[in-house]
Amino acid sequence: MSDDDEQLRVRYRRDGCFMVLTTQASAEAAHAETEALAARGIPLRFFRPDELGDRLRTRNIAGAVFDPGEGILNGVDLIRAMRPLLAGVQIYEGTVVTRVREGKVIELATPGGTIRANAIVLATNGYTPRLGYFTTGILPVISHVVATDPLPRDTIERGLRAPMSTGVPEGSSTRAAPKTNTRTGTR
């Protein structure tokens, strides 16, 4: 088996990402953190608004951090590529669910018939209340997951907060993954 046989076919780009800061306080904090991380060898760069030029076509920002290592992947490609790994799991893409009846076996009413399952994943975004869940409100949350290549042990021991791309410093966290020398984080 070659390395190509073990890789998932997922469209992705890894061409960097800007984290835009909208207040002077958040820009100053991000600038200080960027400098500290850059001193540790993390290739981040802080931009003042006048340094951005045509890189970002935005106004009223206090600064931005560019991380050349960030990227984006096609989530649908990932799910489809993982399908063979999910033995026994059926994925119904683009299926309108009009009603959920809970019980030992969950029944999902669709225009094409009834789907029965032992468990379901509510991946319905803002439409979830129409199915009777979260009817008192939904709080939109942006979620990020960060994973690094293996890092030197001393870097992990010193601690490392990964920058997130929403410009809101509160709530970011990372942790060392045991035995792998990698860092993972969420927001």
C-alpha positions, 0 to 999 in steps of 0.5 A: 500500500502506498502513501497515496492509498492512505490519504483522503481525497479532499479539496483544500487550500493552505494559503494563509488567513488574516485575523482582523481586529476591530478595536485598538485594545484587541489589536494591541493584544494581538500585536504583542502576542504575534511578536511573542509567537514570532520570537518562538519561530511561529511565522505570524505577522502583524499588520497595522491598517496602513500596512495592509494596502490591497491585501484586505479591502476593508475599513475601520479595522485596528490591525490584522494578523496574518498566519501563512500556515492556515488553510481551509478544506471542503467539509463535504469532501471530507465527509464523503472521503471518510464515508468508507471509514464510517462502517454502518453509518448512513449519511442522507445529504440534502434530505428534508426532514419534516418531523422527528419522532423520538423513541428507542428507534428514532423516526425521521419523516421526509417527503420520500418516506420514513428513515429509522435510526438508533441515533441522529446528528442534528446538522440543521443550523438555524432550522433546528427549531422547526423540528422542535429542538432548541425552540427558545433560541439558538446562539450562533457560534463560530467554531475553529479547530487547530492542529499543529505538526509535531512541536519540540517538547520545550515549546509545548512545555512553555505553552502556546496559544494559537491565534484564531481567525475571528478577531475575538481573543476571549475563549481561545484555548489550545492544549498539548495532545499526549504522546504526539507532541502536537497542539490542538485548539478550539474556540 
